[in-house]
């Protein structure tokens, strides 16, 4: 099991920014790294993903233009920069790792997951 540890969550006002980090032991060997979120009473949803080299990214329409994923393989860390936060971004955010290459946008396509970090955005 590859430990993934998210950090950086917190409570902010609408319009603020947050940067989440995902520490992933052995990151360079893994393919897609994804971010998902789950709000109370809702299913877990895809936020975005990044390829192994960092050159390929995909985002959910709801966050496109506001969120950016980056990856520093040398530091075994993946980031989710969240700008212009909205109350509807409130959720627990999870980091996920896939063992193989390829674009992966569903939870079931990933092999390892973190415990999540809470993000709360108030209006």
N, C-alpha and C positions, 0 to 999 in steps of 0.2 A: 504494500500500500504506500503510495506516494503522499506524504503529508502536504496539504495545501493549507496555508494559514492566511486568512484575510485580515486586514486591519485598515483603519482610517475612517470608519463610519462615525456617525455622530448626528447631532441635531442642529439644523441650520434653518435660516429663513429662505423663503422663495427668492430666487435670483442669485443666491450664493453659489459657491463652488466647493467641491470636495474632491479629494483624490484618494481612491482606494488602492491598496497594495495587496498583492497575492504573492507570498513567499512560497516558492515551489522547489523543493529539493530535486536536483537533477534536471532542471528545466530544459537545457539545450537538447535533450534527447526526445522531447515530446513534440507532438504535432500541434494541432489547434489548442489554444488556450481560450476558454470562453468565460464570459460573465453572464450570469442569470440573476433574476430577482423574483421574490415572491412577496406579495402584499397580503395582508390578512384577508382570509376568505377568498383568495384568488389562486389560480394555478401558477406554478413557476413558469416564468417566461424568459425567452432569450433576450439579452441586451446587446451583446456583440461578441466577436471573436477575432483572434489574430493568428496568423500562420507562424510557422516555426522561425522564419527569418525576420518576421515583423513587417514584411512588405505587403501582406495581404490582410485586409480587414473587412469585416461586414458588420452592419449595425441594424438593429430594429428601427423601423420607421419612427417610432415614438421618441427615439433618442438621437437620431441622425442629426448632425450639425451641432449638437450640444455635448455629446460624450465622445471621448477619444480613448482608444486602447493602445497601449504601447508595451514593449517587452524588452527587457534587458537580460539576455541570456547569461551574460557574465556575472550578473548579480542574482541570478535565479529569481527574478521578480517580474511580475506583470502588473501593470497599472491600469486603472480606470479613472480618467480625469472627467469629472462631471461638472459642467458649467450650466448656468441659467437653470438651476434646479427648480422644480415645480412640486407642489404638494403631491401630485400623482406619482412622483418618483419615490415616494415613501415605501420602503420595502426592506426585507433582508436580502442582501446581495451576496451571491455565491460565486466563487471561482471554480472552474472545472478544467481538467486536463485530459487530452486525448493522446493515446499512445502512438497513433498513426497520423499521417498527413491527410489533408483534405478539408474541405469546408464543412463544418459541423455546426448546425444551428438548433438542434434539439437536445434536450437533457440526456436522453437515452444513448446518444452517440458518444458521450464522454465516459472516460474510465475512472477518473478520480475526482473527488469533490471536497471542498472545504466545509467548514462549519457555518460560515456566513457571518456577515457583519451588518448591523442595523443602521439604516439611513432614514432619518426622519426630517421631512421638510414641512415647515409650518408657513401658513400664508400671512 
